[in-house]
Amino acid sequence: MNRKIYENLDKSLTKTIMELWTDIRESVFKENESLAEFKNTKPDELSDYHYGLGLYLRNNILIPDSEIYLKFIENGILQRDDMSSAMLILWHTALQKNN
């Protein structure tokens, strides 16, 4: 996963992504064990979530013309794969900081 994408997000987009975290955490990580597994994943292994959670994000959240999709476009991030990667990295980083 490309950390440079994550590092260049503006504050507005970062805030929007973090606002989604509560819903994602409750709908996707229904069991505390799966949330702990995500939290304890090594940063270089986050790509393991590309086809699971990443696919969910791309199909349900990052819909063309949605607010968050358009904010990513404004930030120069044009590919939904890159968008979902940035979201995963941001959430993972936030979990690590709360450790």
Secondary structure as UniProt FT lines:
FT   HELIX           3..7
FT   HELIX           11..28
FT   HELIX           32..39
FT   HELIX           43..49
FT   TURN            50..52
FT   HELIX           53..60
FT   TURN            64..65
FT   HELIX           67..74
FT   TURN            75..76
FT   HELIX           80..97
//
